[in-house]
Amino acid sequence: MIVGLTMGTMIGFGLTVALWGLFPPREALQNRLSELSRPIDHTSQSKTRRERLGRAAEQTFGRLNLRGRRVERDLRVAGQTPEALALAKLGMLVLGVGLPVGVWVITWLTRAWVSPTVVVLASILAGGLMFFVPDLSLREKARKRRRELRNHVSTYLDLVGLHLSGGSGMERALADAADLGSAWGFAEIQRTLRQAQLANEPPWTALEKLGRDLGSPELEELAAWLRLAGTSGSRVRSSLRVKARGLRERALNEAEAEAQQATEHMSLPVVLLFTGFLGLIGYPAVAAILSP
């Protein structure tokens, strides 16, 4: 039975690889169009084997429609390519599926019997769970990057207010303030404003689209204020300062909340350590009382 199971697995794997090579998955038109806006790396024109494997995995997983709008925004914020995410998911899937099989091989070598049904179910469960581990890592990285973006927007609002106080126009103040920063948030705003200028569209429209792509409500609110200033001539200098101050206070409150949460998490190991210490001290007395 073991020989038959092994041979069937090898034949199935070989047929899968052969079909994948004869009928490769087609790449979606949306993914090909999105490559037009990506920066071209002239240092490495030839794709490596890892990049080709990542592209093939991304095309295969793309057929399952597992990548939603939220994942696309997280990829954009984290600066990670869909191919890298698909390659990580493939690696975790192989690890999750292969771990129970490796344990089963060890038990078989030690002459311990384990049902193949249990191994198959464990491989499916472990592979399914490990498949979504890169998504959780991506979400956490995107959350940290959005926090950095909030700080960048807060500084950017202060700089825009300073340029407006100096007598600059709205569009000029937005462009000059974006040129003063070197962080990735400033680079995104600067690139967006330049594209809006080339496309002859209002800057608030481009910033609103950037806020939707990055999942940043701060940029969307900034775009709404700029639209109000551009259409009705409202003064937004004081509003920008108030918004910047609010973003700084929010970041400070979140930092304090995380510090308190970390302190609460540290209390559990201290309690367990104190309990073990009491058990170590009290064991001789308890053993002396219970001994005949």
C-alpha positions as CSV (number, residue, x, y, z in Angstrom):
1,M,0.0,0.0,0.0
2,I,2.8,2.4,0.8
3,V,4.6,1.7,-2.5
4,G,1.3,2.2,-4.4
5,L,0.6,5.5,-2.5
6,T,4.2,6.7,-3.3
7,M,4.0,5.8,-7.0
8,G,0.5,7.4,-7.3
9,T,1.8,10.6,-5.8
10,M,4.8,10.7,-8.1
11,I,2.7,10.0,-11.2
12,G,0.2,12.7,-10.2
13,F,3.0,15.2,-9.6
14,G,4.5,14.4,-12.9
15,L,1.3,14.8,-14.8
16,T,0.7,18.1,-13.1
17,V,4.1,19.5,-14.0
18,A,3.6,18.2,-17.6
19,L,0.2,19.9,-18.0
20,W,1.6,23.1,-16.5
21,G,4.4,23.1,-19.0
22,L,2.2,22.3,-22.0
23,F,-0.7,24.6,-21.0
24,P,0.8,27.5,-19.0
25,P,-1.7,29.8,-17.2
26,R,-2.5,32.9,-19.1
27,E,-1.8,36.2,-17.3
28,A,-4.7,38.5,-16.8
29,L,-4.9,41.7,-18.9
30,Q,-5.2,43.9,-15.8
31,N,-1.8,42.6,-14.5
32,R,-0.1,43.3,-17.8
33,L,-1.5,46.8,-17.9
34,S,-0.4,47.5,-14.4
35,E,3.2,46.7,-15.4
36,L,3.2,49.9,-17.5
37,S,3.2,52.0,-14.4
38,R,5.9,50.1,-12.6
39,P,9.5,51.5,-12.7
40,I,11.8,49.6,-15.0
41,D,14.9,48.1,-13.5
42,H,17.6,48.5,-16.2
43,T,20.2,46.7,-14.0
44,S,18.6,43.2,-14.5
45,Q,16.9,42.7,-17.8
46,S,16.9,38.9,-17.6
47,K,14.4,37.3,-15.3
48,T,15.8,34.9,-12.8
49,R,14.4,31.5,-12.1
50,R,12.9,32.7,-8.8
51,E,11.1,35.6,-10.6
52,R,9.7,33.2,-13.3
53,L,8.5,30.8,-10.6
54,G,6.9,33.7,-8.7
55,R,5.1,34.9,-11.9
56,A,3.9,31.4,-12.6
57,A,2.6,31.0,-9.1
58,E,0.9,34.4,-9.2
59,Q,-0.8,33.5,-12.4
60,T,-2.0,30.1,-11.0
61,F,-3.2,31.6,-7.7
62,G,-4.8,34.5,-9.6
63,R,-7.3,32.0,-11.1
64,L,-8.6,31.3,-7.6
65,N,-9.5,35.0,-7.2
66,L,-8.0,35.0,-3.7
67,R,-6.5,38.5,-4.0
68,G,-9.1,41.1,-3.2
69,R,-9.0,44.9,-3.2
70,R,-7.6,45.0,0.3
71,V,-4.6,42.8,-0.6
72,E,-3.8,45.0,-3.6
73,R,-3.8,48.1,-1.4
74,D,-1.6,46.3,1.1
75,L,0.8,45.3,-1.7
76,R,0.9,48.9,-2.9
77,V,1.6,50.3,0.6
78,A,4.2,47.6,1.5
79,G,6.1,48.0,-1.7
80,Q,5.8,44.3,-2.4
81,T,5.1,42.7,-5.8
82,P,2.3,40.2,-6.4
83,E,4.9,37.7,-7.6
84,A,6.8,37.9,-4.3
85,L,3.6,37.3,-2.3
86,A,2.6,34.4,-4.5
87,L,6.1,32.8,-4.2
88,A,5.9,33.2,-0.4
89,K,2.5,31.6,-0.4
90,L,3.7,28.7,-2.5
91,G,6.7,28.1,-0.2
92,M,4.5,28.1,2.9
93,L,2.0,25.8,1.1
94,V,4.8,23.3,0.3
95,L,6.1,23.5,3.9
96,G,2.6,22.9,5.4
97,V,1.9,20.0,3.1
98,G,5.4,18.4,3.5
99,L,5.7,18.7,7.3
100,P,3.1,16.0,8.1
101,V,4.6,13.8,5.3
102,G,8.0,14.2,6.9
103,V,6.7,13.3,10.3
104,W,5.0,10.2,8.8
105,V,8.2,9.1,7.1
106,I,10.0,9.4,10.4
107,T,7.3,7.4,12.2
108,W,7.4,4.8,9.4
109,L,11.2,4.4,9.8
110,T,10.8,3.9,13.5
111,R,8.2,1.2,12.7
112,A,5.3,3.2,14.2
113,W,2.1,2.9,12.3
114,V,0.1,6.0,11.4
115,S,-2.9,6.0,9.2
116,P,-2.3,7.5,5.7
117,T,-5.8,9.1,6.0
118,V,-4.6,11.1,9.0
119,V,-1.5,12.2,7.1
120,V,-3.5,13.4,4.1
121,L,-5.9,15.3,6.3
122,A,-3.1,16.8,8.3
123,S,-1.3,17.9,5.1
124,I,-4.4,19.5,3.7
125,L,-5.1,21.3,7.0
126,A,-1.5,22.4,7.6
127,G,-1.1,23.5,3.9
128,G,-4.3,25.5,4.1
129,L,-3.3,27.3,7.2
130,M,0.3,28.0,6.1
131,F,-1.0,29.3,2.8
132,F,-2.5,32.4,4.5
133,V,0.5,33.1,6.7
134,P,2.1,35.5,4.1
135,D,-1.2,37.4,3.9
136,L,-1.1,38.1,7.7
137,S,2.6,39.2,7.4
138,L,1.7,41.5,4.6
139,R,-1.2,43.0,6.5
140,E,1.0,43.7,9.5
141,K,3.7,45.3,7.3
142,A,1.0,47.4,5.5
143,R,-0.4,48.5,8.9
144,K,3.1,49.8,10.0
145,R,3.6,51.5,6.7
146,R,0.3,53.3,6.9
147,R,1.2,54.5,10.3
148,E,4.4,55.9,8.8
149,L,2.3,57.5,6.0
150,R,0.2,59.2,8.6
151,N,3.2,60.8,10.1
152,H,4.4,61.8,6.6
153,V,1.1,63.4,5.8
154,S,1.1,65.3,9.1
155,T,4.5,66.8,8.2
156,Y,3.4,67.4,4.7
157,L,0.4,69.4,5.9
158,D,2.6,71.6,8.1
159,L,4.9,72.3,5.1
160,V,2.0,73.1,2.9
161,G,0.7,75.6,5.5
162,L,4.1,77.2,5.7
163,H,4.3,77.7,1.9
164,L,0.8,79.1,1.9
165,S,1.8,81.6,4.6
166,G,4.7,82.6,2.4
167,G,2.3,83.7,-0.4
168,S,2.6,80.6,-2.6
169,G,-0.4,79.4,-4.6
170,M,-2.1,76.1,-3.7
171,E,-0.6,74.0,-6.5
172,R,2.8,75.6,-6.0
173,A,2.7,75.0,-2.2
174,L,1.7,71.3,-2.7
175,A,4.6,70.7,-5.2
176,D,7.2,72.5,-3.1
177,A,6.2,70.8,0.1
178,A,6.4,67.4,-1.5
179,D,9.9,68.2,-2.8
180,L,11.2,68.9,0.7
181,G,10.8,65.3,2.0
182,S,12.8,62.2,1.2
183,A,10.5,59.6,2.8
184,W,8.5,57.1,0.8
185,G,5.3,59.0,1.6
186,F,6.7,62.2,0.2
187,A,7.9,60.4,-2.9
188,E,4.4,58.9,-3.6
189,I,2.8,62.4,-3.2
190,Q,5.5,64.0,-5.4
191,R,5.1,61.4,-8.1
192,T,1.3,61.7,-8.0
193,L,1.4,65.5,-8.3
194,R,3.7,65.3,-11.2
195,Q,1.5,62.9,-13.0
196,A,-1.5,65.1,-12.3
197,Q,0.4,68.1,-13.8
198,L,1.3,66.2,-16.9
199,A,-2.3,64.9,-17.3
200,N,-3.7,68.4,-16.7
201,E,-6.0,67.4,-13.9
202,P,-6.5,69.0,-10.4
203,P,-4.1,67.8,-7.7
204,W,-6.9,66.9,-5.3
205,T,-8.2,64.4,-7.8
206,A,-4.8,62.7,-8.0
207,L,-4.4,62.7,-4.2
208,E,-7.8,61.3,-3.7
209,K,-7.0,58.4,-6.0
210,L,-3.7,57.9,-4.2
211,G,-5.5,57.8,-0.9
212,R,-7.8,55.1,-2.2
213,D,-5.0,53.1,-3.7
214,L,-3.0,53.2,-0.4
215,G,-6.0,52.9,1.9
216,S,-5.2,56.2,3.6
217,P,-8.2,58.2,4.8
218,E,-5.8,61.1,5.6
219,L,-5.0,61.7,2.0
220,E,-8.6,61.4,1.0
221,E,-9.5,64.1,3.6
222,L,-6.7,66.3,2.3
223,A,-8.1,65.9,-1.2
224,A,-11.5,66.9,-0.1
225,W,-10.2,70.0,1.6
226,L,-8.2,70.9,-1.5
227,R,-11.3,70.4,-3.7
228,L,-13.2,72.8,-1.5
229,A,-10.5,75.4,-1.6
230,G,-10.1,75.1,-5.4
231,T,-13.8,75.3,-6.2
232,S,-15.2,77.7,-3.6
233,G,-12.1,79.6,-2.6
234,S,-12.3,78.6,1.1
235,R,-9.3,79.2,3.3
236,V,-7.7,75.9,4.3
237,R,-4.6,77.1,6.0
238,S,-6.0,76.9,9.5
239,S,-7.7,73.6,8.7
240,L,-4.5,72.1,7.5
241,R,-2.8,73.0,10.8
242,V,-5.6,71.6,12.8
243,K,-5.6,68.4,10.8
244,A,-1.8,68.1,11.2
245,R,-2.1,68.6,14.9
246,G,-4.9,66.0,15.1
247,L,-2.8,63.4,13.2
248,R,0.1,64.0,15.6
249,E,-2.2,63.5,18.6
250,R,-3.6,60.4,17.1
251,A,-0.2,58.9,16.5
252,L,0.8,59.7,20.1
253,N,-2.4,58.1,21.5
254,E,-1.7,55.0,19.4
255,A,1.8,54.8,20.6
256,E,0.7,55.1,24.3
257,A,-2.0,52.4,23.7
258,E,0.6,50.0,22.2
259,A,2.9,50.6,25.1
260,Q,0.1,49.9,27.6
261,Q,-0.8,46.7,25.7
262,A,2.8,45.6,25.7
263,T,3.0,46.2,29.4
264,E,-0.2,44.1,29.9
265,H,1.3,41.3,27.8
266,M,4.5,41.3,30.0
267,S,2.4,40.8,33.1
268,L,1.5,37.2,32.2
269,P,5.1,35.9,32.1
270,V,5.8,37.6,35.4
271,V,2.8,35.9,37.0
272,L,3.8,32.5,35.7
273,L,7.4,33.1,36.9
274,F,6.2,34.1,40.3
275,T,3.9,31.1,40.5
276,G,6.8,28.7,39.6
277,F,9.0,30.4,42.2
278,L,6.3,29.8,44.9
279,G,6.0,26.2,43.8
280,L,9.7,25.7,44.0
281,I,9.9,27.2,47.5
282,G,6.8,25.4,48.8
283,Y,7.5,22.0,47.3
284,P,9.8,20.7,50.1
285,A,7.2,21.7,52.8
286,V,4.3,20.1,50.9
287,A,6.4,16.9,50.3
288,A,7.4,16.7,54.0
289,I,3.7,17.0,55.0
290,L,2.4,14.4,52.6
291,S,5.2,11.9,53.2
292,P,4.3,9.1,55.6
